[in-house]
Amino acid sequence: MLCRVPSPASPPPPASRLSRFRGLVEAEDLLLFLWTAALERLVTLGSRTEPLDLFIAGDFFTPFGWFALAGVLFVAVTESNRSLDMDGMLLRKILLWGPLFWLASIVAGLANWIRTIRLKARMPAGTGWHQLPELNPVWPGPYVPRVLRRAAVVPYALLGDALLPRLVSALHEQISTASGEWVMELTIPVISTVSVYLFAVVGPRVATGSTVSPFVWTSRFASYFVALALSRFSGG
């Protein structure tokens, strides 16, 4: 009897161009591009105000400004990915928390220590600490769907974009010198743009579960830089 030799498994089909594009760009990137390139100018055109006036009026935040801050705070204290361990969750929020990252780590550790104390209280009397079953650390804040957390950080990215011209102007005033003016003209806008994008876009988006790939974020930053150039060009 002849035995049929099983054919080797066929390789998986290559990813389509659309799926590759989705891996590089999310809806938030398209919205930020459109906002920076044209929409923010259209929104403020009738009132003849700066985009930052949508968020800050004088020395105070507007309701939309508070909404942007509330959104990023919401993302900082919530979580959506239950498969990550505690270290992974904290590392994803490191740019979001900034200098308060260690405070967030301590609070998360205390919350899980309280879980251990409550577990010991339910065990029979005389149970030693070493006899307690090991608890997997969990995020102490509420778990919410990722789509809500992604939407919550969009206003914060728009706030960062609106702050960028003010930041560039402030840095020019602080380090302006008689010599080396061309160096500042080249470096200050680039450094300011990278910093704003890192802390207002990358940090909150990574905290919501977006990719951490440097290649992907480099391409996304390039699209934002193009949007800034289009905005300056269209503004004369």
Backbone bond lengths (Angstrom), bond angles and torsions (degrees), N, CA, C in turn:
res aa  C-N    CA-C-N  psi(-1)  N-CA   C-N-CA  omega(-1)  CA-C   N-CA-C  phi
1 M - - - 1.455 - - 1.520 109.62 -
2 L 1.303 114.03 133.45 1.449 118.21 -179.62 1.518 110.07 -82.11
3 C 1.293 115.25 136.92 1.477 120.32 177.99 1.519 108.49 -99.04
4 R 1.288 115.25 133.04 1.456 120.62 179.13 1.521 109.60 -82.85
5 V 1.270 114.96 121.84 1.459 119.55 179.02 1.526 108.93 -78.67
6 P 1.338 117.04 122.74 1.471 118.54 -179.31 1.516 111.23 -63.09
7 S 1.307 114.90 135.74 1.461 119.38 178.86 1.508 109.91 -72.71
8 P 1.311 116.90 144.54 1.475 119.20 179.82 1.518 110.56 -63.18
9 A 1.307 113.61 147.44 1.467 118.86 -179.68 1.519 109.97 -61.57
10 S 1.306 115.14 134.33 1.462 119.42 -179.88 1.515 109.96 -72.52
11 P 1.320 117.32 143.41 1.471 119.62 -179.17 1.519 110.64 -66.19
12 P 1.329 117.33 150.76 1.452 119.84 179.44 1.521 110.42 -62.73
13 P 1.335 117.04 145.77 1.472 119.13 -179.84 1.507 110.87 -63.36
14 P 1.331 116.15 145.64 1.464 118.48 -179.90 1.521 110.71 -64.42
15 A 1.316 115.37 150.72 1.461 120.40 -179.21 1.524 109.60 -64.38
16 S 1.307 115.24 138.10 1.450 120.17 179.13 1.524 110.06 -69.72
17 R 1.320 115.80 162.52 1.456 120.22 178.23 1.515 110.94 -61.92
18 L 1.351 116.05 -36.29 1.466 119.53 -179.18 1.520 111.20 -65.07
19 S 1.353 117.13 -42.00 1.459 119.72 -179.89 1.525 111.13 -67.42
20 R 1.338 116.64 -35.97 1.463 119.25 176.67 1.521 110.58 -66.05
21 F 1.324 116.33 -39.88 1.461 119.99 178.73 1.523 110.68 -64.00
22 R 1.333 116.71 -40.12 1.464 119.94 178.34 1.516 111.59 -64.82
23 G 1.332 116.53 -30.11 1.453 118.63 177.66 1.520 112.83 -71.17
24 L 1.321 116.98 -26.33 1.458 121.08 -179.93 1.525 112.38 -89.38
25 V 1.321 116.83 -34.10 1.462 121.21 -172.31 1.520 109.87 -125.86
26 E 1.317 116.23 134.64 1.457 122.95 172.71 1.525 108.96 -111.02
27 A 1.317 115.25 169.90 1.459 120.06 -178.41 1.519 111.27 -58.57
28 E 1.334 117.18 -35.21 1.459 120.94 -180.00 1.525 112.05 -63.33
29 D 1.349 116.70 -34.25 1.461 120.28 178.72 1.526 110.87 -67.27
30 L 1.319 116.85 -41.70 1.464 120.31 178.39 1.525 110.72 -64.72
31 L 1.341 116.26 -41.37 1.461 119.69 179.46 1.524 111.09 -64.12
32 L 1.336 117.69 -43.48 1.462 121.08 179.36 1.521 110.75 -64.58
33 F 1.324 116.75 -38.89 1.460 120.04 178.21 1.527 110.50 -62.10
34 L 1.332 117.01 -48.88 1.462 120.75 -178.68 1.524 111.32 -65.27
35 W 1.335 116.22 -40.08 1.459 120.11 179.62 1.531 110.85 -62.79
36 T 1.317 116.35 -48.03 1.464 120.76 -176.79 1.524 111.72 -68.44
37 A 1.319 116.61 -40.64 1.457 120.46 -175.31 1.517 112.79 -73.02
38 A 1.361 117.39 -36.31 1.472 117.36 -172.58 1.522 114.73 -148.93
39 L 1.331 118.25 -39.68 1.460 119.64 -168.22 1.524 113.14 -64.60
40 E 1.350 117.56 -40.35 1.457 118.61 -177.99 1.524 111.08 -64.78
41 R 1.328 116.56 -32.98 1.465 120.29 177.61 1.530 110.51 -69.33
42 L 1.341 116.48 -37.65 1.455 119.82 178.73 1.525 111.38 -69.33
43 V 1.338 117.07 -37.39 1.460 120.59 -179.15 1.521 111.17 -65.13
44 T 1.331 116.94 -39.38 1.462 120.92 -176.35 1.522 113.02 -94.19
45 L 1.337 117.98 0.17 1.452 120.37 -174.94 1.529 111.97 -65.90
46 G 1.335 116.70 -43.94 1.457 119.58 -176.98 1.507 113.38 -67.68
47 S 1.324 116.95 -34.85 1.463 120.63 -177.79 1.518 112.90 -91.36
48 R 1.333 117.81 -7.11 1.463 123.10 -179.72 1.535 111.30 55.38
49 T 1.306 116.57 43.69 1.449 121.47 179.07 1.525 108.98 -117.10
50 E 1.328 115.77 168.94 1.450 121.02 175.18 1.528 109.54 -82.46
51 P 1.349 117.77 154.81 1.463 119.54 177.16 1.527 112.74 -56.89
52 L 1.341 116.99 -32.17 1.456 119.83 -178.89 1.521 111.83 -64.95
53 D 1.339 117.78 -25.08 1.462 120.75 179.71 1.527 112.07 -64.94
54 L 1.323 116.85 -18.69 1.458 119.46 175.03 1.524 111.56 -68.29
55 F 1.323 116.07 -24.06 1.462 121.03 -175.24 1.527 112.83 -109.47
56 I 1.319 117.10 -34.50 1.464 121.45 -174.67 1.520 108.71 -131.39
57 A 1.329 115.82 128.50 1.467 121.83 176.26 1.526 107.49 -117.74
58 G 1.328 115.94 106.95 1.461 119.47 -175.99 1.511 110.22 69.14
59 D 1.324 115.96 -120.38 1.461 121.57 178.93 1.521 112.29 -103.58
60 F 1.317 118.06 13.46 1.461 120.95 -174.85 1.529 110.07 -128.52
61 F 1.322 114.47 152.44 1.457 119.98 175.60 1.523 110.01 -77.82
62 T 1.314 114.94 142.54 1.459 120.57 172.28 1.534 108.54 -79.18
63 P 1.329 118.25 170.21 1.474 118.75 175.96 1.528 113.04 -55.33
64 F 1.350 116.94 -37.04 1.459 119.06 178.21 1.527 111.26 -69.51
65 G 1.346 116.34 -32.63 1.457 119.32 175.86 1.516 111.83 -65.51
66 W 1.323 116.70 -43.85 1.471 120.27 176.74 1.526 110.54 -63.95
67 F 1.326 116.27 -35.38 1.461 120.43 178.17 1.527 110.59 -62.95
68 A 1.342 116.50 -39.70 1.465 120.32 178.15 1.525 110.94 -65.23
69 L 1.329 117.30 -42.85 1.469 120.56 178.98 1.525 111.23 -67.43
70 A 1.333 116.76 -39.08 1.463 120.05 178.63 1.522 110.64 -63.95
71 G 1.333 116.84 -35.76 1.458 119.90 179.71 1.510 112.64 -64.62
72 V 1.331 116.86 -43.55 1.460 119.09 -179.40 1.526 110.66 -72.24
73 L 1.336 118.22 -30.96 1.462 120.49 174.66 1.525 110.51 -67.40
74 F 1.322 116.01 -39.12 1.466 120.82 176.83 1.520 110.99 -57.90
75 V 1.326 116.76 -42.72 1.464 121.19 179.94 1.529 110.52 -69.32
76 A 1.336 116.73 -34.37 1.462 120.12 -177.99 1.521 112.32 -66.41
77 V 1.331 118.29 -32.36 1.470 120.70 -173.96 1.521 112.74 -102.73
78 T 1.338 118.23 -5.15 1.460 120.60 179.49 1.527 109.91 -110.60
79 E 1.308 115.00 173.74 1.463 121.21 178.58 1.522 107.99 -149.72
80 S 1.333 116.49 156.34 1.467 120.57 -179.76 1.526 113.10 -131.79
81 N 1.328 118.27 -14.40 1.460 121.88 -176.67 1.524 109.68 -107.54
82 R 1.317 116.55 104.06 1.467 120.90 -179.03 1.520 112.59 -79.66
83 S 1.325 118.51 -10.71 1.463 120.85 -178.23 1.522 112.43 -82.43
84 L 1.330 118.18 -16.46 1.459 120.87 179.15 1.522 110.81 -78.19
85 D 1.331 116.18 145.45 1.458 118.80 172.61 1.531 108.83 -81.23
86 M 1.324 115.63 174.45 1.460 119.99 -174.79 1.526 111.63 -61.53
87 D 1.328 117.42 -41.19 1.462 119.70 179.54 1.524 110.92 -61.99
88 G 1.331 116.83 -40.97 1.447 120.21 178.84 1.520 112.23 -63.86
89 M 1.332 116.70 -40.87 1.460 120.31 178.33 1.525 111.54 -63.66
90 L 1.332 116.11 -44.32 1.457 119.75 -178.49 1.527 111.62 -67.06
91 L 1.335 117.24 -40.67 1.458 120.06 -179.76 1.527 111.28 -64.60
92 R 1.325 117.04 -34.47 1.462 119.60 177.97 1.531 111.86 -67.97
93 K 1.321 117.68 -20.33 1.464 121.06 -178.43 1.525 112.44 -102.18
94 I 1.331 118.04 6.21 1.459 119.93 -171.40 1.530 111.50 -63.85
95 L 1.333 118.38 -40.42 1.461 120.17 178.49 1.522 111.21 -73.39
96 L 1.313 116.17 -25.90 1.463 120.35 -179.43 1.524 111.06 -74.07
97 W 1.315 116.53 -42.55 1.461 120.96 -178.90 1.518 112.16 -80.24
98 G 1.335 117.33 -28.71 1.458 119.48 179.90 1.518 111.65 62.37
99 P 1.344 118.19 -132.37 1.468 120.83 -178.50 1.528 113.41 -65.99
100 L 1.325 117.75 -14.21 1.464 121.11 178.47 1.531 112.12 -89.50
101 F 1.338 116.78 9.91 1.465 119.59 -177.72 1.525 111.60 -60.66
102 W 1.317 116.26 -41.76 1.471 118.49 -178.32 1.518 110.93 -67.67
103 L 1.327 117.78 -32.37 1.463 120.40 174.91 1.527 110.56 -63.69
104 A 1.327 116.14 -42.17 1.467 119.66 177.66 1.528 110.79 -62.98
105 S 1.331 117.15 -38.50 1.464 120.67 178.41 1.525 111.13 -63.99
106 I 1.337 116.07 -42.03 1.463 120.03 -179.75 1.522 110.70 -65.93
107 V 1.328 117.08 -43.45 1.467 120.46 179.98 1.529 110.90 -62.73
108 A 1.336 116.53 -42.66 1.463 119.76 178.37 1.524 110.97 -63.68
109 G 1.346 117.00 -40.76 1.456 119.91 178.03 1.522 112.49 -65.07
110 L 1.341 116.95 -41.06 1.466 120.20 178.07 1.520 111.48 -64.22
111 A 1.322 116.68 -39.81 1.461 119.97 179.82 1.527 111.13 -61.81
112 N 1.326 117.10 -40.56 1.458 119.64 178.88 1.527 111.81 -74.77
113 W 1.325 117.43 -27.58 1.464 119.87 174.67 1.526 110.15 -68.35
114 I 1.319 116.76 -37.12 1.472 120.71 176.23 1.531 109.68 -64.06
115 R 1.316 117.62 -36.97 1.471 120.61 175.85 1.525 110.49 -59.91
116 T 1.337 116.19 -40.87 1.463 119.99 179.55 1.524 110.87 -66.25
117 I 1.337 117.31 -41.26 1.469 121.15 178.77 1.533 110.26 -62.65
118 R 1.316 117.01 -42.20 1.464 120.30 179.69 1.528 110.76 -65.88
119 L 1.344 117.11 -35.48 1.456 120.67 177.09 1.521 110.36 -65.07
120 K 1.335 117.46 -42.89 1.468 120.60 179.65 1.527 110.87 -63.83
121 A 1.322 116.69 -35.35 1.471 119.58 179.90 1.523 111.49 -65.37
122 R 1.316 117.91 -25.34 1.465 120.43 179.42 1.525 112.69 -89.39
123 M 1.335 117.67 -9.04 1.458 121.10 -179.72 1.532 109.94 -82.15
124 P 1.344 117.77 161.98 1.473 120.35 177.93 1.523 111.78 -59.27
125 A 1.324 115.41 152.30 1.464 120.24 -179.67 1.528 109.90 -59.90
126 G 1.318 115.57 140.55 1.454 120.62 179.87 1.520 114.04 90.78
127 T 1.304 117.88 -2.27 1.460 120.70 178.29 1.530 109.54 -68.84
128 G 1.307 116.63 126.34 1.462 120.55 179.84 1.521 111.79 -81.21
129 W 1.314 114.09 161.21 1.458 118.60 179.31 1.519 111.11 -61.32
130 H 1.351 116.74 -35.26 1.451 119.98 -178.39 1.517 112.34 -71.84
131 Q 1.333 117.29 -14.02 1.460 121.10 -179.49 1.534 112.88 -90.54
132 L 1.317 117.07 -5.85 1.459 120.43 -178.94 1.527 110.50 -72.95
133 P 1.311 117.28 140.03 1.472 118.43 174.20 1.531 110.00 -65.90
134 E 1.321 114.86 144.05 1.459 119.42 -177.43 1.525 110.55 -72.40
135 L 1.324 115.68 131.05 1.457 121.53 178.93 1.526 109.76 -99.26
136 N 1.294 115.79 133.35 1.457 119.32 174.09 1.524 109.00 -72.93
137 P 1.328 118.04 128.91 1.468 119.51 179.03 1.519 111.20 -60.03
138 V 1.308 116.84 139.36 1.460 122.03 178.11 1.521 108.76 -125.91
139 W 1.314 115.40 157.57 1.461 120.02 177.23 1.522 109.29 -69.90
140 P 1.332 118.69 128.74 1.470 120.54 -174.79 1.520 114.24 -72.04
141 G 1.338 117.85 -18.78 1.456 120.47 -179.97 1.518 111.79 -84.71
142 P 1.318 116.77 175.35 1.470 120.45 -179.33 1.522 111.89 -71.40
143 Y 1.332 115.32 153.19 1.453 122.34 174.03 1.528 108.83 -99.89
144 V 1.320 116.18 127.94 1.458 121.54 -179.06 1.522 108.56 -131.54
145 P 1.329 118.48 160.82 1.470 120.23 179.06 1.530 111.50 -59.87
146 R 1.327 115.15 145.41 1.469 119.81 -177.09 1.521 111.95 -63.41
147 V 1.327 117.67 -32.79 1.454 119.75 -177.27 1.528 110.83 -61.63
148 L 1.334 117.81 -33.85 1.460 120.80 177.56 1.524 111.03 -68.94
149 R 1.323 116.84 -39.73 1.460 120.52 -178.98 1.532 110.49 -71.09
150 R 1.323 117.25 -35.88 1.465 120.03 176.58 1.530 110.92 -63.88
151 A 1.321 116.03 -42.68 1.463 119.53 -179.88 1.522 111.42 -68.02
152 A 1.331 116.99 -31.76 1.467 120.32 -174.91 1.520 112.94 -67.55
153 V 1.338 118.77 -26.97 1.465 120.23 -175.71 1.528 113.00 -92.38
154 V 1.332 118.14 -4.60 1.463 120.18 -179.38 1.528 111.97 -61.64
155 P 1.353 120.27 -48.25 1.478 119.14 178.31 1.525 113.14 -59.51
156 Y 1.334 117.97 -31.80 1.456 120.96 179.68 1.531 110.80 -67.11
157 A 1.339 116.85 -37.83 1.467 120.18 175.95 1.521 110.90 -64.83
158 L 1.326 116.97 -38.49 1.463 120.53 177.95 1.527 110.82 -67.57
159 L 1.332 116.98 -35.35 1.459 120.74 175.45 1.523 110.55 -63.51
160 G 1.320 117.30 -43.72 1.457 120.42 178.01 1.520 111.81 -61.44
161 D 1.322 116.38 -40.32 1.461 120.06 177.87 1.530 110.97 -63.89
162 A 1.327 116.93 -38.97 1.465 120.39 179.63 1.526 111.82 -70.03
163 L 1.329 117.08 -29.17 1.468 121.38 -179.70 1.529 112.50 -77.07
164 L 1.319 117.72 -20.02 1.459 121.35 -172.09 1.533 113.32 -56.84
165 P 1.341 120.75 -50.49 1.478 118.50 179.83 1.523 113.17 -60.92
166 R 1.339 116.75 -37.15 1.462 119.87 178.63 1.528 110.86 -66.12
167 L 1.321 117.24 -37.42 1.463 121.06 179.36 1.521 110.77 -66.95
168 V 1.325 117.06 -44.06 1.468 120.69 178.77 1.518 110.34 -60.66
169 S 1.333 117.68 -44.12 1.456 121.95 179.52 1.524 111.76 -63.41
170 A 1.334 116.99 -41.73 1.470 120.59 -179.57 1.526 111.03 -65.62
171 L 1.323 117.90 -40.46 1.461 120.62 179.15 1.521 110.98 -66.65
172 H 1.314 117.67 -37.46 1.460 120.94 176.86 1.525 110.46 -60.33
173 E 1.311 117.32 -42.00 1.460 120.63 -178.19 1.523 111.82 -68.80
174 Q 1.322 117.33 -34.73 1.453 120.82 -174.63 1.522 112.51 -76.73
175 I 1.331 118.44 -35.84 1.468 119.38 -173.48 1.522 111.66 -118.43
176 S 1.325 116.76 18.53 1.461 119.81 179.40 1.523 109.86 -66.29
177 T 1.324 115.81 133.44 1.459 121.69 178.32 1.522 108.95 -134.42
178 A 1.316 115.87 165.24 1.468 120.16 -179.53 1.529 111.25 -68.36
179 S 1.326 116.37 -34.62 1.463 119.81 -179.49 1.528 109.51 -107.54
180 G 1.303 114.48 160.05 1.455 119.53 177.09 1.512 114.12 72.03
181 E 1.329 117.41 25.21 1.460 120.11 -179.11 1.522 111.20 -63.55
182 W 1.324 116.78 -35.98 1.465 119.10 -179.12 1.520 111.70 -66.37
183 V 1.345 116.20 -30.15 1.465 119.51 178.13 1.527 109.93 -65.36
184 M 1.331 116.49 -43.84 1.458 119.89 178.85 1.514 111.36 -64.95
185 E 1.321 116.46 -39.38 1.461 119.92 -179.67 1.524 111.43 -61.20
186 L 1.331 116.46 -28.65 1.457 120.49 -179.56 1.530 112.64 -89.35
187 T 1.329 116.09 -42.33 1.462 119.26 -170.43 1.526 114.05 -88.12
188 I 1.319 118.36 -39.01 1.462 120.05 -175.18 1.524 112.26 -61.49
189 P 1.329 119.93 -49.08 1.468 118.34 178.36 1.533 113.38 -60.89
190 V 1.347 116.13 -39.00 1.465 118.95 -178.37 1.524 110.66 -68.30
191 I 1.335 117.22 -48.00 1.461 120.47 -179.24 1.524 110.51 -63.54
192 S 1.320 117.10 -41.12 1.464 120.54 179.53 1.525 110.59 -63.63
193 T 1.323 116.41 -44.00 1.462 119.97 -178.97 1.517 111.56 -64.15
194 V 1.330 116.73 -43.91 1.463 120.42 178.21 1.529 110.56 -62.04
195 S 1.326 118.05 -43.51 1.463 121.39 -178.44 1.519 111.56 -64.02
196 V 1.331 116.24 -46.90 1.465 119.76 179.62 1.525 110.44 -62.03
197 Y 1.313 116.88 -44.07 1.463 120.00 -179.12 1.526 110.80 -64.78
198 L 1.320 116.74 -37.82 1.464 120.58 -177.93 1.519 111.35 -65.29
199 F 1.340 116.89 -45.89 1.462 119.76 -173.23 1.532 113.67 -92.19
200 A 1.337 117.74 -24.42 1.464 119.45 -178.76 1.521 112.91 -97.55
201 V 1.336 116.79 -20.03 1.467 119.46 -177.63 1.525 111.06 -117.90
202 V 1.333 116.77 -59.26 1.465 119.99 -174.93 1.527 110.92 -63.01
203 G 1.336 117.79 -50.41 1.457 120.76 -177.21 1.511 113.61 -56.25
204 P 1.337 119.12 -55.63 1.469 119.50 179.07 1.524 113.74 -62.53
205 R 1.342 116.78 -37.55 1.462 118.95 -177.81 1.533 111.32 -69.87
206 V 1.327 117.66 -40.54 1.464 120.07 176.67 1.526 110.09 -63.83
207 A 1.327 117.33 -36.68 1.457 120.69 177.95 1.521 112.17 -63.32
208 T 1.330 117.02 -27.07 1.464 119.72 178.81 1.521 112.75 -87.71
209 G 1.334 117.38 -0.49 1.457 120.10 176.30 1.502 115.40 110.93
210 S 1.334 118.14 7.50 1.457 120.50 178.75 1.528 110.00 -70.56
211 T 1.313 115.77 167.55 1.462 121.07 -176.93 1.526 111.78 -63.19
212 V 1.321 115.10 155.26 1.466 120.65 175.03 1.529 110.96 -108.94
213 S 1.323 117.35 10.53 1.457 121.37 -177.82 1.526 110.95 -67.04
214 P 1.330 118.97 122.56 1.472 120.61 177.55 1.520 112.35 -61.16
215 F 1.336 117.53 -34.48 1.463 120.39 -179.77 1.524 110.65 -63.04
216 V 1.334 116.73 -44.81 1.463 120.57 -179.20 1.520 110.52 -64.37
217 W 1.335 116.93 -44.02 1.462 119.23 -177.74 1.530 111.84 -71.13
218 T 1.327 117.03 -28.90 1.463 119.37 174.95 1.522 110.62 -64.35
219 S 1.326 116.60 -42.60 1.465 119.66 178.53 1.521 111.10 -67.52
220 R 1.327 117.12 -36.93 1.465 119.72 178.51 1.528 110.81 -68.36
221 F 1.333 116.32 -38.69 1.461 118.55 177.14 1.520 110.77 -65.35
222 A 1.316 116.94 -37.24 1.468 119.99 178.30 1.526 110.46 -60.36
223 S 1.339 116.96 -40.36 1.463 119.22 178.45 1.526 110.96 -65.48
224 Y 1.329 117.08 -36.89 1.465 120.18 177.59 1.526 110.53 -67.05
225 F 1.328 116.67 -39.68 1.467 120.54 178.49 1.532 110.59 -63.59
226 V 1.325 116.61 -38.62 1.465 120.45 176.14 1.527 110.22 -63.49
227 A 1.335 116.86 -40.49 1.454 120.61 178.92 1.531 111.04 -62.84
228 L 1.331 116.77 -39.80 1.464 120.19 176.38 1.530 111.00 -62.45
229 A 1.328 116.41 -42.56 1.473 119.79 179.28 1.516 110.89 -64.16
230 L 1.335 117.81 -40.66 1.457 120.79 177.58 1.523 111.42 -63.36
231 S 1.334 115.04 -39.03 1.460 119.31 179.69 1.519 111.24 -64.37
232 R 1.347 117.29 -44.45 1.466 120.61 179.58 1.528 110.59 -66.23
233 F 1.326 115.83 -38.11 1.463 119.90 -179.18 1.534 110.97 -67.21
234 S 1.330 116.67 -44.51 1.463 120.27 -178.75 1.521 111.15 -70.65
235 G 1.357 116.54 -23.97 1.455 119.17 179.54 1.499 113.18 -84.74
236 G 1.300 117.01 0.21 1.467 120.14 179.84 1.486 112.33 82.30
